[in-house]
Amino acid sequence: MGLYGRFVVPRLINFAMKQSMLRERRAALVPRAKGTVLEVGIGSGLNLPYYSHEVERLYGVDPSPQLLAMARSNARKAQLAVELVCESAERLPFADASFDCAIMTWTLCSIPHAGRALREVHRVLKPGGELFFAEHGLAPDARVAAWQRRLTPLWRPLAGGCHLDRPIDELIRAAGFEIAEVQNRYLKGPKPFTYMYEGSARA
Ligand SMILES: C[S@@+](CC[C@H](N)C(=O)[O-])C[C@H]1O[C@@H](n2cnc3c(N)ncnc32)[C@H](O)[C@@H]1O
């Protein structure tokens, strides 16, 4: 990875992911997690202030040491005991059926092998365990989707591997989950970048 990927992208991600519109989505989703929780692609730890006291243990996985350093500092501020693991979601270093819940926010767009990562999340969740997700992805409108496919090859190298055109619900189902609920909508901003899938799925 070059200097841009190592030093610029983590700062851009941390800055971009702090938007108030995203904070509202985090505040609605993250408090739903309970018990032993895995956050996949924890990034700079912007979800940490929203975990409830019902979380017994939290593990955060991310392959970026730079983002994990920011997450460590956010964990101290949130006074939350979190174990941060520098690893890719495609090979989670946990035993089968270890977690009650998993959280993924704006992460499935960036994982190189999203299907493989979701199968790993399914493996490490207890049977019936819940995956809570807030992800952006493929829009239902043909014109927006065409722009998403056109823009992704240009956008991906600038934005830490982010794909605009992933069908998030299909990927989750294909990994063996049953979607319990999903809400779709555009957030404010250019449509190719803002089509959301928010909800939960059962392992
Ligand atoms: C747009 S950021 C979102 C960060 C964080 N989830 C949030 O809500 O602020 C995408 C995250 O996915 C992480 N990521 C990229 N590839 C990954 C992989 N193979 N496994 C786990 N996380 C990955 C990146 O390092 C980055 O932290």
The ligand as an SDF file (V2000), in Angstrom:
LIG
                    3D

 27 29  0  0  0  0  0  0  0  0999 V2000
  -15.7880    3.7440    5.3870 C   0  0  0  0  0  0  0  0  0  0  0  0
  -14.8690    2.9920    6.6520 S   0  0  0  0  0  0  0  0  0  0  0  0
  -16.0790    2.7880    7.9360 C   0  0  0  0  0  0  0  0  0  0  0  0
  -15.4660    2.6690    9.2920 C   0  0  0  0  0  0  0  0  0  0  0  0
  -16.4390    2.4240   10.4440 C   0  0  0  0  0  0  0  0  0  0  0  0
  -17.1470    1.1780   10.2770 N   0  0  0  0  0  0  0  0  0  0  0  0
  -17.4050    3.5730   10.6200 C   0  0  0  0  0  0  0  0  0  0  0  0
  -18.6260    3.3510   10.6380 O   0  0  0  0  0  0  0  0  0  0  0  0
  -16.9280    4.7160   10.7810 O   0  0  0  0  0  0  0  0  0  0  0  0
  -14.6020    1.3390    6.0470 C   0  0  0  0  0  0  0  0  0  0  0  0
  -13.8450    0.4660    7.0300 C   0  0  0  0  0  0  0  0  0  0  0  0
  -13.7100   -0.8680    6.5120 O   0  0  0  0  0  0  0  0  0  0  0  0
  -12.4430   -1.3230    6.8830 C   0  0  0  0  0  0  0  0  0  0  0  0
  -12.0460   -2.4930    6.0710 N   0  0  0  0  0  0  0  0  0  0  0  0
  -11.5090   -2.5010    4.8220 C   0  0  0  0  0  0  0  0  0  0  0  0
  -11.2110   -3.7630    4.4630 N   0  0  0  0  0  0  0  0  0  0  0  0
  -11.5600   -4.5560    5.4950 C   0  0  0  0  0  0  0  0  0  0  0  0
  -11.4820   -5.9550    5.7390 C   0  0  0  0  0  0  0  0  0  0  0  0
  -10.9780   -6.7970    4.8330 N   0  0  0  0  0  0  0  0  0  0  0  0
  -11.9190   -6.4290    6.9250 N   0  0  0  0  0  0  0  0  0  0  0  0
  -12.4360   -5.5900    7.8630 C   0  0  0  0  0  0  0  0  0  0  0  0
  -12.5450   -4.2690    7.6860 N   0  0  0  0  0  0  0  0  0  0  0  0
  -12.0990   -3.7480    6.5270 C   0  0  0  0  0  0  0  0  0  0  0  0
  -11.5540   -0.1090    6.6680 C   0  0  0  0  0  0  0  0  0  0  0  0
  -10.2740   -0.2360    7.2620 O   0  0  0  0  0  0  0  0  0  0  0  0
  -12.4150    0.9650    7.2950 C   0  0  0  0  0  0  0  0  0  0  0  0
  -12.2150    1.0480    8.6760 O   0  0  0  0  0  0  0  0  0  0  0  0
  1  2  1  0
  2  3  1  0
  2 10  1  0
  3  4  1  0
  4  5  1  0
  5  6  1  0
  5  7  1  0
  7  8  2  0
  7  9  1  0
 10 11  1  0
 11 12  1  0
 11 26  1  0
 12 13  1  0
 13 14  1  0
 13 24  1  0
 14 15  1  0
 14 23  1  0
 15 16  2  0
 16 17  1  0
 17 18  1  0
 17 23  2  0
 18 19  1  0
 18 20  2  0
 20 21  1  0
 21 22  2  0
 22 23  1  0
 24 25  1  0
 24 26  1  0
 26 27  1  0
M  CHG  2   2   1   9  -1
M  END
$$$$
